[in-house]
Amino acid sequence: MKPRITLKKIANEFGVSISTVSKALKDSHEISEETREKIKAFAGFYNYKPNSLALQLRNQKTSVIGVIIPEIVHHFFSTVINGIETYANEKGYNVMVCLSNESYDKEVSNISVLTNGSVDGLIVSLARETQQNQNFKHFEALIKDDFPLVLFDRVKDDLACDKVIIDDVGGAYKAANHLVEIGKRRIALLTTQDYITVGSLRKEGYLKSLVKNDIGIDESLIYKIDDKQDLYEQIKKVIFVKNPPDAILAVNEIYAANALKIAKERGLTIPNDIAIIGFTSGLISEFTSPPLTSVVQHGFLMGKQTAELLINRIEHTASKEYQKEVISPNLKIRQSTLIK
Amino acid sequence: MKPRITLKKIANEFGVSISTVSKALKDSHEISEETREKIKAFAGFYNYKPNSLALQLRNQKTSVIGVIIPEIVHHFFSTVINGIETYANEKGYNVMVCLSNESYDKEVSNISVLTNGSVDGLIVSLARETQQNQNFKHFEALIKDDFPLVLFDRVKDDLACDKVIIDDVGGAYKAANHLVEIGKRRIALLTTQDYITVGSLRKEGYLKSLVKNDIGIDESLIYKIDDKQDLYEQIKKVIFVKNPPDAILAVNEIYAANALKIAKERGLTIPNDIAIIGFTSGLISEFTSPPLTSVVQHGFLMGKQTAELLINRIEHTASKEYQKEVISPNLKIRQSTLIK
């Protein structure tokens, strides 16, 4: 028996996209006669039926939006999903969420599952591993197929699709300026490894503020947290030193909440001895003691905007050029930086 | 032109399940000849093709599990999803998550979207509105169709499917006993409205503990929080009274964290003046000051168990009888109840 043949296998055989195979089998004049003939001959040999399930599925509207996020135990992503849901439901769409768990392979498999007829378009925030590998073939294939796609928060600039990002440079710049305004000079940055774009953009904003305020850059105050190692122990090394920093800017809420806890353990007064700001105003920041000043990322708004861009793309009401929307974060000042 | 006919429309027309229609069109002997003939005649009149997309889809394995949860900004549900993901991925399944946003209609529409060929089985925690309405027809239809289904946490006992629940009575009983052991007698309960099963089960455990410990039940210490109204103001009314309770047992983390904040605002010492315990050991409990003692619900374990039950059902390796697994919560004691 001949092996079962799929659109994908034919596409791989000839090094073309699935969309090209699909068009060739439908005798579309967008495809050269030569390519059409050879694809049809190959498909015929393997008894491929052009009006197969997969092909029908690709052309059938589902009124469902697929969303892929790196992790779910994360207030920011949860609020983005709420925003996507709200806008999508208003427009008569359902939403399906998959997790990449920061893994490249899972991101690829999620895309393949969701685009196999389940959804009309995709909203994705890139997995850490994808950013690390810089391998975007799975997105390039979607783009080639004209599959509606919007990236948010963790994006890749040169992919041809709509994007919604936060002005991370501006957010960190505002936060660092605020720390300088309350009299701080030795501001430590708790950031991520460089390949996480949001981490390196926030570092850029932090450095920009130091330069603007004539504060020398002290590389020993910049800590790149390794998420695979114990968070508490890493942050302890920042604060349990002879001469601790007088302020901390953390690129997320968990780093900030840990810093606050550890500073209190060392007997430091907040904000007088050490002021602390985190990114993301989630549930934790409000309930720490003192509550944490945060860079508010407007996840709900971000979700609404990504859903709007995607649905416009699905319904062909979008402008031809891809949009890049930038959301400006603002500071929510709480007691962790409120000097009386 | 005749209107397009679907399996569902035919099923509605005759008041039978989609599965019955599907079987009738395939001439299955499970269906009476009379029913088969009338369904076939009707389908024929409308040019319904029995080997249509929907029918093929229903019979095609997707290796995807669908999950419907009431809300996403909720640490407990996030950890359950992580548990489902972990087990499902090990077994080669992907996971798709939809939100009901506590709405009956959304739950129905999520089920219809997910079971239309996207997934092999469903894991659901009931929406608040579904529990309120006590309308379970959408689940009864799935069960009639032998569609693999597992309910967790918020379940309906008499639905014929596998279930995983937390021993909510036992958890609240342990928590209230602990408060009595540290010398508390006037224990207030912050719970939900009665139709939320987990709320009323936790109330049952609380009452059981009072009876066991010979403490009279004081109905004025039982507060049913209305989630549609301002949380802070409602909890303020519990604590800003002449003679506040000496302990609070809250059925979730947010109620507990708010109670702690408000007690501090009133100048009460925790745990000496007032001890506080919440359900769900999420991120908040660890970072409040003092940190909150919590009833740990083992969401991750719960997720793994639901996924295991579902996959056994999908792969026909489950026992014929439906399982009801009960997870015992335990207390994570932190400073909010630690009397020195």
Boltz contact constraints between the chains, C-beta under 6 A:
constraints:
  - contact:
      token1: [A, 53]
      token2: [B, 56]
      max_distance: 6.0
  - contact:
      token1: [A, 56]
      token2: [B, 53]
      max_distance: 6.0
  - contact:
      token1: [A, 64]
      token2: [B, 113]
      max_distance: 6.0
  - contact:
      token1: [A, 72]
      token2: [B, 78]
      max_distance: 6.0
  - contact:
      token1: [A, 72]
      token2: [B, 81]
      max_distance: 6.0
  - contact:
      token1: [A, 73]
      token2: [B, 78]
      max_distance: 6.0
  - contact:
      token1: [A, 78]
      token2: [B, 72]
      max_distance: 6.0
  - contact:
      token1: [A, 78]
      token2: [B, 73]
      max_distance: 6.0
  - contact:
      token1: [A, 81]
      token2: [B, 72]
      max_distance: 6.0
  - contact:
      token1: [A, 85]
      token2: [B, 99]
      max_distance: 6.0
  - contact:
      token1: [A, 94]
      token2: [B, 113]
      max_distance: 6.0
  - contact:
      token1: [A, 96]
      token2: [B, 96]
      max_distance: 6.0
  - contact:
      token1: [A, 96]
      token2: [B, 98]
      max_distance: 6.0
  - contact:
      token1: [A, 97]
      token2: [B, 97]
      max_distance: 6.0
  - contact:
      token1: [A, 98]
      token2: [B, 96]
      max_distance: 6.0
  - contact:
      token1: [A, 99]
      token2: [B, 85]
      max_distance: 6.0
  - contact:
      token1: [A, 113]
      token2: [B, 64]
      max_distance: 6.0
  - contact:
      token1: [A, 113]
      token2: [B, 94]
      max_distance: 6.0
  - contact:
      token1: [A, 118]
      token2: [B, 118]
      max_distance: 6.0
  - contact:
      token1: [A, 257]
      token2: [B, 287]
      max_distance: 6.0
  - contact:
      token1: [A, 283]
      token2: [B, 284]
      max_distance: 6.0
  - contact:
      token1: [A, 284]
      token2: [B, 283]
      max_distance: 6.0
  - contact:
      token1: [A, 284]
      token2: [B, 284]
      max_distance: 6.0
  - contact:
      token1: [A, 284]
      token2: [B, 287]
      max_distance: 6.0
  - contact:
      token1: [A, 287]
      token2: [B, 257]
      max_distance: 6.0
  - contact:
      token1: [A, 287]
      token2: [B, 284]
      max_distance: 6.0
  - contact:
      token1: [A, 287]
      token2: [B, 288]
      max_distance: 6.0
  - contact:
      token1: [A, 288]
      token2: [B, 287]
      max_distance: 6.0
  - contact:
      token1: [A, 289]
      token2: [B, 289]
      max_distance: 6.0
